Amino acid sequence: MSLVTNEDARAAREILGQLGPRGPVRTPLLPAPDADRNAPLLLKPESLQPTGAFKIRGALHATAVLDERTRARGIVAYSSGNHARAVAHAGKVFGIPATVVVPHTAPAAKVAAARALGAEIVPVEVSERESRAGEIAERRGARLIPPFDDATVVAGQATVGLEIAEDIDALGLSEVTVLVPVSGGGLISGVAAGLAGCRARVRLVGVEPELAADTRESFYAGERRHWSVAARTSTRADGLTAQPSEFTFAHIRELVDDIRTVSEDEIGEAVGFLAESCRLVAEPSGAVTTAAHRHRTWESGTTPTVAVVSGGNIDRAALLSSLAD
Amino acid sequence: MSLVTNEDARAAREILGQLGPRGPVRTPLLPAPDADRNAPLLLKPESLQPTGAFKIRGALHATAVLDERTRARGIVAYSSGNHARAVAHAGKVFGIPATVVVPHTAPAAKVAAARALGAEIVPVEVSERESRAGEIAERRGARLIPPFDDATVVAGQATVGLEIAEDIDALGLSEVTVLVPVSGGGLISGVAAGLAGCRARVRLVGVEPELAADTRESFYAGERRHWSVAARTSTRADGLTAQPSEFTFAHIRELVDDIRTVSEDEIGEAVGFLAESCRLVAEPSGAVTTAAHRHRTWESGTTPTVAVVSGGNIDRAALLSSLAD
């Protein structure tokens, strides 16, 4: 299986760059103040993308590389979360129809965000999401954009890694630990590809909720281990409940140094810390890396750590409750 | 009186750039999603600076330009807010003593932040702030860094304007309105200088709380009008209660196109909007520009607007109350 390369990442950045102001934001690395530990913490706030998450990179890239005739027929996604919003956004940017197949159980706010961007919403039973999305795409000749199991999507997410590599090198850091949330593995696979050209010595570590630690188990087993949907969806990090595909797991096995876990309380505390001390609104899924830095002892000692804050789409009630804790 | 120029701004950027990772963050322009109006809103999030506000730029620049012997004797500030924290930060960055003279009435959290950065805290009566700070500086041969009435401080803040100009031009915008919070006028004076080299046609507008609209009154009178401390300090925007000096007012009269005001409710609503829709924690003073965009009709029609979000140092209780509204 051929993995996404650093060259693929650079090509994706070139293509996304051509979108100008309609493309993803080039996010900075922010030094976190008051980090508890000796090692400096640098945040990569993908929460500041126009759709509130890194997913915009992969969705825009997968759409941009289509030939014009295919693209004109539209794009389709199955997702109840940040990928749905990203695909809806890509439809708007390119002026093409976007269809989002969502389970009846999807959070109303996230569905509303996709609808507000002009996407057609198709509600279905949870078990029918993928098949219905596939049918719709086939019938219309439209492009189905999977949330992570796709080389063009991963290459788009890889631009996160390129930017981190650039900033690490500009800061003159010789060694760094990079923490990335893991769900389906599209982000960490891309970040691995993007970091490949970095001059610094990089230790790449995935972070999962303890309650959805299937990838950690798979990583140590050396093969994919399945957790039931019920087992995976009890975490408050509602964006981290997918499992890697063969494609993304191949990247993880090959390129990731370790996978660590954080507790639900640690995630909640990190949401509060990010808001109060770093002025960033993060969703629980985006805060797991900060939680890992704050609550775990890393062998890396005083090595600077980069935490990818993957998204910030948290509703007011959940944010209030994390702040009130 | 000689005003701060675009050349001064460029020189300040050069000097701050030499600080590398110890310098200010180069903040991006973030497109605000769900902005209510037809005109796109771009946010300049100075809330993401390591000290949570733009003040770090002026304090670091004023310290960096000192000759080494003077600098070694230390720096002194009188402030109860973001400038105090910025001067404390500058002391830490340069490894020199920083002294902050604070009124007894200063918020405990802001004083604690300055102390945590290693500054010496000198509590005094409100009326004695300036005189005590002056005495301390004179006795030690240290540099008193005023919050705004100083060309090196304004030149540091001017780097905000340079970055906006660069990003506006990179986006290919031909016309833009830039909204800047006004208190002592150091930020807007600097932004005016920084924007001077911009290719786009720029309309520069200051924003004040209705409850502290001394600068608007002065602007229309063509001369500085004094409001009593009691009159100015009733706003929730606790960082916008100072008044321009002769020096900053000269910039405002010469370079600013208008000054507008927002109500307390509008400010509170904007804090909630920034957190929920833009994933940014802003303090009320930093949110006035977003409030102006959301609640006022600008003659600029559909012209893109840049809102400088000047700071994000809001305590948990105040943030909770804005979110709960």
Contacts between the chains, C-beta under 8 A, distances in Angstrom:
chain1	res1	chain2	res2	distance
A	20	B	171	6.8
A	20	B	172	6.9
A	21	B	31	7.3
A	21	B	171	4.5
A	21	B	172	7.5
A	25	B	28	5.6
A	25	B	30	6.0
A	25	B	31	7.5
A	26	B	28	6.3
A	27	B	28	6.7
A	28	B	25	5.6
A	28	B	26	6.3
A	28	B	27	6.7
A	28	B	28	6.2
A	28	B	48	7.4
A	30	B	25	6.0
A	30	B	48	5.5
A	30	B	50	7.7
A	31	B	21	7.3
A	31	B	25	7.5
A	31	B	50	5.0
A	33	B	50	5.4
A	33	B	51	7.2
A	33	B	52	7.4
A	34	B	116	7.2
A	45	B	48	7.6
A	45	B	279	7.9
A	47	B	279	4.5
A	48	B	28	7.4
A	48	B	30	5.5
A	48	B	45	7.6
A	48	B	278	7.9
A	48	B	279	6.0
A	48	B	280	7.6
A	50	B	30	7.7
A	50	B	31	5.0
A	50	B	33	5.4
A	51	B	33	7.1
A	52	B	33	7.4
A	52	B	279	5.8
A	116	B	34	7.2
A	171	B	20	6.8
A	171	B	21	4.5
A	172	B	20	6.9
A	172	B	21	7.5
A	272	B	316	7.7
A	275	B	275	7.8
A	275	B	281	5.3
A	275	B	319	7.0
A	276	B	281	7.6
A	276	B	315	7.8
A	276	B	316	5.5
A	276	B	319	7.6
A	278	B	48	7.9
A	279	B	45	7.9
A	279	B	47	4.5
A	279	B	48	6.0
A	279	B	52	5.8
A	279	B	280	6.7
A	279	B	281	4.1
A	279	B	282	7.5
A	279	B	312	3.4
A	279	B	313	7.9
A	280	B	48	7.6
A	280	B	279	6.7
A	280	B	280	7.5
A	280	B	281	6.8
A	281	B	275	5.3
A	281	B	276	7.6
A	281	B	279	4.1
A	281	B	280	6.8
A	281	B	281	6.2
A	282	B	279	7.5
A	312	B	279	3.4
A	313	B	279	7.9
A	315	B	276	7.8
A	316	B	272	7.7
A	316	B	276	5.5
A	316	B	323	5.6
A	319	B	275	7.0
A	319	B	276	7.6
A	319	B	323	6.5
A	320	B	320	6.3
A	320	B	323	5.4
A	320	B	324	6.5
A	323	B	316	5.6
A	323	B	319	6.5
A	323	B	320	5.4
A	323	B	323	7.6
A	324	B	320	6.5
